[in-house]
Amino acid sequence: MNKRFGCLAIGLFLLLCLSGFLNLIFIALNGQGITSSRKQGGAPWFEERVIVAGTSNDKIAQISLRGLISSSVAGSLGESMVDDLKIALEQASHDSNVKAILLNIDSPGGEVTASDVIYHAVCKARAQKPVIVYMESMAASGGFYVACGGSYLMANDTTMTGSIGVIIHTLNYEQLMNKIGVESVVFKSGQFKDILSGSRPMTPEEKSYIQALVMQTYSKFVGIVATERKLPLDELRNGLADGRIISGTDALKDKLINEVGLIEDAYAKARQLGHASGASVIRYEAPFHFGKLAKLLGQSESAQVQINLSDPILTKLESGKLYLLPSFYAQ
C-alpha cells in the first residue's frame, strides 16, 4: 500500500514539474509574442522567421495568400484572413529593413469584396516599396485580381491563372419539395426580396437583375486587369476575360504576367527591384498567446467527426454571394 502511494506521489510530482516546465515555455513564447506585437502603437504584429539567409540587414518579406479568399476564414492576428494579409502588408511597408515584398499566391479566388480589399492593400504597399507577386499552383479569378496589385508578376509555367470573371450561384430544390410534400410560404415587401429563393423558379425580371449585378462587378474586374496590365479593355472583354483558365506560359504570352520561373527566381527579382542583393528572405508567423491555446483546446473538446464527400472549397461557398472563382468551383 505504501509502495503504491509512493509511486503515485512521484508520478504527481513529475506531472507537476512537467506542467511547470511547459508553463515556463509558454510564458517565454508569449513574452516574445507580446514584444513583437506592440510595435506601431500597440497594433498586432507578426514575428519573423528567416527562410533564406542573406549577407546584410536587408530583408525580403514573403507574405502568403493561400486557399479560399473569404472574410469568413478566421485569421491568426486579425478577425479574418483578410485582416491578416492587411496587417502583414502594413508591417512590411513600415519596416525600413524590408526592401521588397514577395506576395506568394496559391488561391482559386473567393469573395469579391474580400479580394478587392486585399487588392487595395497590395496597391497601398506597392506605393512604398516593390511588391513581387509569385503564383504557385493556382492564382485564378480572385487570386489574379489580388495579383494585379503587384509591381511585377511571376508564375510557374504550369500555374493555372486567369479565370477573369464573376459568378453567383444558388440551388433550386422546388422539385424535391414537391416530391416530399413540403410547400414554402413567403411574405415579402417587394418583388425582389426573395430573389434567390430555391423553392421556386426565378422570374425573367429576377434573372435580368442578377445578371446586371454580375456584369457590374465583372466590369470592375476587367477594368482593373486592363489598367494594371496595360491591355486594351475591348480585347480583354472579347478574349481572355471570358472566364477561361490559362497556364503560366500562356499568361506570359498574353501579357497577364511579366515572367515565368521558380520561387528562387522571384527571390532574385525581389532583391533586384529592392536594390538589396544581400537581403535575407523572411516570412511572418503569428506569435504564440494563451488565448489561441485556449481556443484550440476549446475546439478540440467540441470537435465532431465530419465526412465531406465534396471539395472542401465548396463547403465554404455561401449561396447568394458574388464570387471571383473558376466556374468548376461553383457547380
C-alpha positions as MATLAB code, in Angstrom:
seq = 'MNKRFGCLAIGLFLLLCLSGFLNLIFIALNGQGITSSRKQGGAPWFEERVIVAGTSNDKIAQISLRGLISSSVAGSLGESMVDDLKIALEQASHDSNVKAILLNIDSPGGEVTASDVIYHAVCKARAQKPVIVYMESMAASGGFYVACGGSYLMANDTTMTGSIGVIIHTLNYEQLMNKIGVESVVFKSGQFKDILSGSRPMTPEEKSYIQALVMQTYSKFVGIVATERKLPLDELRNGLADGRIISGTDALKDKLINEVGLIEDAYAKARQLGHASGASVIRYEAPFHFGKLAKLLGQSESAQVQINLSDPILTKLESGKLYLLPSFYAQ';
ca = [
       0.000    0.000    0.000;
       2.776    2.431    0.983;
       4.728    1.470   -2.119;
       1.707    2.214   -4.310;
       1.188    5.553   -2.558;
       4.849    6.429   -3.057;
       4.660    5.704   -6.797;
       1.540    7.827   -7.060;
       3.228   10.717   -5.230;
       6.271   10.519   -7.506;
       4.014   10.454  -10.563;
       2.136   13.522   -9.378;
       5.393   15.314   -8.599;
       6.767   14.580  -12.076;
       3.498   15.710  -13.647;
       3.641   18.952  -11.640;
       7.246   19.552  -12.743;
       6.337   18.914  -16.375;
       3.385   21.288  -16.102;
       5.599   23.994  -14.616;
       8.204   23.500  -17.334;
       5.603   23.789  -20.078;
       4.179   26.915  -18.457;
       7.646   28.488  -18.463;
       7.985   27.722  -22.173;
       4.549   29.188  -22.888;
       5.363   32.298  -20.874;
       8.629   32.757  -22.736;
       6.960   32.337  -26.091;
       4.122   34.581  -25.040;
       6.577   37.235  -23.905;
       8.268   37.186  -27.297;
       4.907   37.476  -28.971;
       3.930   40.480  -26.865;
       7.208   42.214  -27.679;
       6.720   41.774  -31.403;
       3.045   42.678  -31.312;
       3.446   46.026  -29.516;
       5.088   47.746  -32.439;
       3.317   50.557  -34.240;
       1.413   51.890  -31.257;
       0.182   48.569  -29.896;
      -1.201   47.191  -33.177;
      -0.941   43.407  -33.628;
       2.278   42.396  -35.332;
       3.747   39.188  -36.758;
       7.022   37.590  -35.741;
       9.707   36.889  -38.344;
      11.357   33.658  -39.396;
      14.296   33.575  -41.802;
      13.759   31.119  -44.659;
      16.708   32.171  -46.842;
      19.709   33.679  -45.073;
      21.360   36.756  -46.527;
      24.550   38.740  -46.023;
      23.107   42.047  -44.833;
      20.407   43.514  -42.606;
      18.150   43.964  -45.626;
      15.068   41.762  -45.872;
      12.592   40.495  -48.423;
       9.262   39.862  -46.682;
       7.414   36.851  -48.069;
       3.663   37.016  -47.434;
       1.433   34.101  -48.419;
      -2.131   34.103  -49.661;
      -3.443   30.543  -49.770;
      -6.820   28.926  -50.182;
     -10.245   30.494  -50.471;
     -10.282   34.290  -50.142;
     -13.038   34.974  -47.654;
     -13.800   37.243  -44.721;
     -15.323   34.148  -43.095;
     -11.937   32.406  -42.808;
     -10.515   33.075  -39.329;
      -7.239   34.971  -39.028;
      -4.211   34.464  -36.783;
      -3.976   38.062  -35.562;
      -6.991   39.741  -37.105;
     -10.607   38.693  -37.219;
     -10.162   37.134  -40.671;
      -7.525   36.093  -43.174;
      -8.218   39.389  -44.949;
      -7.154   41.262  -41.798;
      -4.027   39.108  -41.545;
      -2.978   39.995  -45.093;
      -3.522   43.700  -44.416;
      -1.517   43.535  -41.178;
       1.359   41.677  -42.850;
       1.493   44.103  -45.774;
       1.445   47.085  -43.430;
       4.169   45.573  -41.267;
       6.413   45.016  -44.289;
       5.675   48.506  -45.584;
       6.703   50.167  -42.310;
       9.871   48.116  -41.794;
      12.777   50.127  -43.224;
      14.883   46.966  -43.495;
      12.329   45.338  -45.783;
      13.378   46.389  -49.266;
      10.739   44.461  -51.210;
       7.658   42.332  -50.593;
       7.113   38.910  -52.152;
       3.412   38.023  -52.246;
       3.117   34.263  -52.741;
      -0.346   33.340  -54.055;
      -1.858   29.867  -54.273;
      -5.593   30.509  -54.431;
      -8.571   29.784  -56.689;
     -10.106   33.123  -55.667;
     -13.098   33.789  -53.483;
     -15.391   36.569  -52.357;
     -15.498   39.708  -54.475;
     -15.276   42.180  -51.602;
     -12.542   40.275  -49.760;
     -10.469   40.092  -52.955;
     -10.972   43.788  -53.606;
      -9.917   44.752  -50.062;
      -6.694   42.733  -50.343;
      -6.016   44.129  -53.824;
      -6.184   47.687  -52.477;
      -3.920   46.729  -49.557;
      -1.369   45.389  -52.054;
      -1.608   48.612  -54.081;
      -1.012   50.629  -50.909;
       2.101   48.586  -50.117;
       3.279   48.900  -53.735;
       3.282   52.675  -53.376;
       6.007   52.333  -50.706;
       8.199   49.507  -51.992;
       8.248   46.887  -54.794;
       5.709   44.078  -54.496;
       6.674   40.991  -56.473;
       3.845   38.501  -56.914;
       4.688   34.825  -57.372;
       1.864   32.498  -58.378;
       2.124   28.894  -57.220;
      -0.199   26.116  -58.459;
      -3.156   28.458  -58.884;
      -3.802   32.193  -58.866;
      -7.149   32.309  -60.607;
     -10.059   34.724  -60.573;
      -9.916   36.471  -57.181;
      -6.333   35.264  -56.806;
      -5.424   37.014  -60.057;
      -7.491   40.051  -59.018;
      -5.239   40.409  -55.948;
      -2.102   39.720  -58.008;
      -2.859   42.688  -60.257;
      -1.898   44.979  -57.382;
       1.730   43.845  -57.603;
       4.631   45.703  -59.197;
       5.929   42.620  -61.019;
       4.013   39.385  -61.648;
       5.667   35.962  -61.943;
       4.349   32.413  -62.213;
       5.476   28.875  -62.865;
       4.848   27.777  -66.440;
       2.381   25.199  -65.059;
       0.466   27.693  -62.875;
      -3.266   27.923  -63.504;
      -4.306   31.566  -63.640;
      -6.707   33.893  -65.429;
     -10.372   32.987  -64.916;
     -11.306   36.649  -65.217;
     -14.985   36.650  -64.376;
     -17.678   36.773  -61.697;
     -20.092   34.065  -60.646;
     -23.078   33.753  -58.328;
     -24.870   30.514  -57.622;
     -27.911   29.156  -55.874;
     -29.815   25.871  -55.760;
     -33.351   25.186  -56.877;
     -34.975   22.467  -54.778;
     -38.600   23.039  -55.826;
     -38.980   19.591  -57.392;
     -37.569   17.927  -54.290;
     -40.011   19.816  -52.068;
     -42.893   18.789  -54.307;
     -41.801   15.166  -54.119;
     -41.787   15.071  -50.316;
     -44.865   17.278  -49.965;
     -43.316   20.433  -48.492;
     -44.548   23.881  -49.503;
     -42.722   27.163  -48.915;
     -44.881   30.096  -47.799;
     -43.234   33.520  -48.163;
     -44.445   37.017  -47.265;
     -42.270   39.732  -48.805;
     -42.190   43.502  -49.043;
     -41.146   43.679  -52.689;
     -40.826   41.524  -55.789;
     -37.045   41.017  -55.402;
     -36.915   40.315  -51.662;
     -36.635   36.530  -52.120;
     -34.812   36.792  -55.448;
     -32.567   33.728  -54.978;
     -35.116   31.509  -53.274;
     -34.585   27.880  -54.207;
     -38.212   26.969  -53.600;
     -39.478   28.406  -56.895;
     -38.259   29.234  -60.407;
     -36.694   32.656  -60.993;
     -38.726   35.164  -62.980;
     -37.264   36.773  -66.143;
     -37.026   40.090  -64.264;
     -35.032   38.458  -61.464;
     -32.646   36.790  -63.905;
     -32.086   40.094  -65.668;
     -31.431   41.897  -62.388;
     -28.908   39.308  -61.128;
     -27.143   39.217  -64.497;
     -26.789   43.007  -64.436;
     -25.348   42.813  -60.916;
     -22.805   40.208  -62.036;
     -21.808   42.259  -65.076;
     -21.349   45.381  -62.950;
     -18.780   43.588  -60.806;
     -17.270   41.935  -63.879;
     -16.714   45.361  -65.473;
     -14.739   46.464  -62.426;
     -12.592   43.308  -62.525;
     -11.830   43.660  -66.239;
     -11.119   47.366  -65.783;
      -8.553   46.612  -63.086;
      -6.818   43.997  -65.252;
      -6.779   46.337  -68.261;
      -5.358   49.218  -66.228;
      -2.780   47.263  -64.231;
      -1.550   45.121  -67.136;
      -1.855   47.929  -69.706;
      -4.060   45.880  -72.012;
      -6.879   47.078  -74.332;
     -10.190   46.792  -72.495;
     -12.196   45.666  -75.546;
      -9.668   42.981  -76.413;
      -9.880   41.621  -72.893;
     -13.684   41.576  -72.901;
     -13.799   39.772  -76.231;
     -10.932   37.409  -75.446;
      -9.219   36.358  -72.246;
     -11.812   37.818  -69.884;
     -14.412   35.164  -70.646;
     -13.685   33.119  -67.523;
     -11.139   30.760  -69.098;
      -8.270   29.262  -67.093;
      -4.835   29.612  -68.703;
      -1.356   28.337  -67.894;
       1.551   30.461  -66.746;
       3.123   30.020  -70.176;
       0.036   31.405  -71.921;
      -0.331   34.143  -69.310;
       3.136   35.370  -70.259;
       2.249   35.332  -73.958;
      -0.936   37.265  -73.243;
       0.903   39.768  -71.002;
      -1.038   38.909  -67.859;
       2.304   38.320  -66.111;
       5.861   39.587  -66.571;
       7.892   36.400  -66.258;
       7.768   32.650  -65.679;
      10.161   30.926  -63.314;
      10.603   29.286  -59.930;
      10.251   30.771  -56.459;
      14.035   31.248  -56.362;
      13.731   33.454  -59.450;
      11.125   35.501  -57.595;
      13.565   35.940  -54.692;
      16.214   37.155  -57.144;
      13.772   39.593  -58.754;
      12.733   40.926  -55.343;
      16.368   41.545  -54.420;
      16.924   43.241  -57.786;
      13.901   45.535  -57.588;
      14.572   46.243  -53.931;
      18.253   47.036  -54.637;
      19.223   44.593  -51.907;
      21.443   41.861  -53.318;
      22.349   40.518  -49.873;
      18.847   40.537  -48.391;
      17.502   37.647  -46.352;
      14.060   36.260  -47.154;
      11.800   36.198  -44.125;
       8.218   35.144  -43.581;
       5.737   36.287  -40.962;
       4.338   33.981  -38.312;
       1.688   34.667  -35.716;
       3.120   34.980  -32.171;
       2.020   32.487  -29.540;
      -0.505   33.627  -26.964;
      -2.580   31.829  -24.346;
      -5.836   32.947  -25.940;
      -5.005   30.957  -29.047;
      -4.103   27.878  -26.966;
      -7.374   28.114  -25.052;
      -9.249   28.471  -28.322;
      -7.546   25.412  -29.794;
      -8.256   23.379  -26.661;
     -11.878   24.509  -26.734;
     -12.166   23.478  -30.361;
     -10.658   20.067  -29.645;
     -13.123   19.439  -26.840;
     -16.101   20.265  -29.020;
     -14.719   18.648  -32.161;
     -17.069   16.498  -34.180;
     -16.298   13.922  -36.819;
     -17.441   15.166  -40.229;
     -17.253   13.461  -43.591;
     -17.331   15.708  -46.653;
     -17.850   13.990  -49.988;
     -17.285   17.199  -51.934;
     -14.429   19.612  -52.497;
     -13.562   21.433  -49.223;
     -13.704   24.752  -51.087;
     -17.338   24.098  -51.995;
     -18.358   23.639  -48.374;
     -17.294   27.245  -47.689;
     -19.263   28.873  -50.507;
     -22.420   30.683  -49.495;
     -25.468   30.813  -51.713;
     -26.247   34.301  -52.983;
     -22.740   35.758  -52.619;
     -20.750   37.105  -55.544;
     -17.523   35.175  -56.102;
     -14.413   35.523  -58.203;
     -13.889   31.801  -58.805;
     -13.399   29.375  -61.697;
     -16.760   28.004  -62.797;
     -16.000   24.426  -61.699;
     -15.886   25.570  -58.045;
     -19.495   26.740  -58.085;
     -21.324   23.928  -59.840;
];
